Amino acid sequence: MSLPEVVSREQWRAARGELLVKEKAATRARDALNAERRGLPMVEIDAEYVFEGGDGKATLVDLFEGRDQLVVYHFMFAPEWDAGCRSCSAFLDQIGHLAHLKARGTTFAAVSRAPYTRILPFQARMGWTVPWYSSFGGDFNHDFEVTLEHEGEPFERPGISCFLRDRDRVFHTYSTYERGLDGLGSTTSLLDLTALGRQEEWEEPKGRASALGAPAGSECVRYHDEYEE
């Protein structure tokens, strides 16, 4: 095994300082990239998708649960599979308490092509409480390019899609796939993919921090049992 070089504390501090300069540059570059992402145009969704979840049939608007934003994790689970994808399962394992997303007016949900009757026992086995819906028999997975065709056969890939709601109108704002999911899973990393972002005053473009009409920002973070819907 190749291990790091052993040095004195002073040498480590010097090397750490050099790396810190690059880390701060990467943070500034990430902030700029997030701002550019929030500047993307959006597309209105005209298709009438139908999903099945714990409360029966649901539309795309229903998946928002009354909030302004929706982050969908495209969980690889084909109709003929007995269990969900292992890598997707590892991703869902790292999703934190959803109260922090909900406090930013953002709902998180998983969607798979498998019938809900297959999803439900696997979800119970994994112990997940994340909302999970089946898009079985519909075009949702194909339209958002997570179920693709290769030599006439469908295959799955993981992804995340973000949506913004204006009353009953729904807009697609962003999607990313496969390696684009690297480093995601925390509340802030998921909010960084959305049109409204973290809703912090320092974020660009200005004006979106108050878009939900409620206080936001890091100073408004609460224990997850202290938030009010």
Protein Blocks (a to p, Z undefined) as FASTA:
>chain_A
ZZdddddfklmmmmmmmmmmmmmmmmmmmmmmmmmmmmpccdddfbdcddddfkopadfk
lmnnopabdcdddddddfkbcbdcfklmmmmmmpccfklmmmnopacddddfbdfklmmm
mmmmnopabdcddfehiaklmmnopacceehiacddddddddddehjaccdfbdcehjlm
goiaifklmmmmpmnlnopakbccehjlmmnopaedjklpccfklpcZZ
